[in-house]
Amino acid sequence: MKEQNQTSAFSIVVDNGIAELVIARPPVNALDSREWLELAQAIEQLGTQEHVSVIVIRSEGRGFCAGVDIKELDQYPERIVQVNAGNYATFKAVHRSPVPVIVAVHGYVLGGGIGITGAADIVVASECATFALPEVDRGAMGGGAHLQRLFPVQKVRYMFFTGETVTAQQADRYGFIERIVPKTELREAALEIAGKIAAKSPAMIRIAKEALNGIEDGDLEAKYRWEQGFTLEAYTRPDSAETRRAFVEKREARFD
């Protein structure tokens, strides 16, 4: 039996044990403070449904996810607390979901998009996918813990300090991408993998997910929470406000 659900930022279809969540927040799939919390709640609820064996997260439009809505934070910087809460809850919902989560990415994978991808179990990418964490250029912190599930330590630091983009082809050398396919084949590739998982014993898959999370080194959520404290510290600095204003005004940031 097929089930469907729709919000302003994403849609969900559940069919044959596969929950397909599609982010559709034009123009760049950047979610505001309310939408991040809604996304977290939706992912959490999917994991509690016995007829869901696997979740696929993908997006429509120009890219997978550009992270948070910088325009909202430029106008209401105090909402950083709610944004932090929404990001934390979303990434935790993906990572701690009782069922495997497959992320199918295309175009830009930035900020919160890195968080979702780094928290996932399996990553499928289109040939046009690019990865970056431009937090320093946005006057914020966070995401390094999730980026470190994708890239080795020194590469994470290079990407964080420079904000430079890594293509899917360059990222493939690090081994976290299961498949790289043309964009037109991305959904099919993700659903094919999801179908293999959904065909197995739901009880065994849930036990396997819990077991695999338990043998990971360190606590991903605790690491990300540590980073978020520095995001709040960054927001107290004038340079942080200037980076957001420059982004909104489409100009280079000016630091005294």
Secondary structure, 3 states (H helix, E strand, C coil): CCEEEECCCEEEEEECCEEEEEECCCCCCEECHHHHHHHHHHHHHHHHCCCCCEEEEEECCCCCECEECHHHHHHCHHHHHHHHHHHHHHHHHHHCCCCCEEEEECCEEECHHHHHHHHCCEEEEECCCEEECCCHHHCCCCCHHHHCCCCCHHHHHHHHHHCCCEEHHHHHHHCCEEEEECHHHHHHHHHHHHHHHHCCCHHHHHHHHHHHHHCCCCCHHHHHHHHHHHHHHHCCCHHHHHHHHHHHHCCCCCCC
